[in-house]
Amino acid sequence: MSAENVFKVIGIKKVFSKDKTRIYTSYYCLHDFSTYEVDNAALLAGVPCEEVQTTEDFDIGIGDKVKFYYGKARGDWQPVVDFQMVEKAGKASKAEPNKKTEPPASAKK
């Protein structure tokens, strides 16, 4: 990955809200150091990673390379509202959910 702001997804976590009406998604991503970081750092080592959070249900899988677009900040949280697929990973790397992504029936009352 050489382009700034391009993230490679290496993990995905989806959890229900406390009232079970929404799903919150976290994407765990690798990315390059920014130009600012490279120009101003005393030391850069390893690979930078980031947790990106959203309430949207994006069609993103493990290994995909994406750019995220952020919405208006809510307190100290700035949610991702959209994304651009830069490079889709192969089918074999698609995340397989281990639980349903719908709230339990008891929450639909």
Helices and strands as residue ranges (DSSP letters): E 7-16, E 23-30, H 35-40, E 49-54, E 65-70, E 80-87, G 91-93, G 105-108
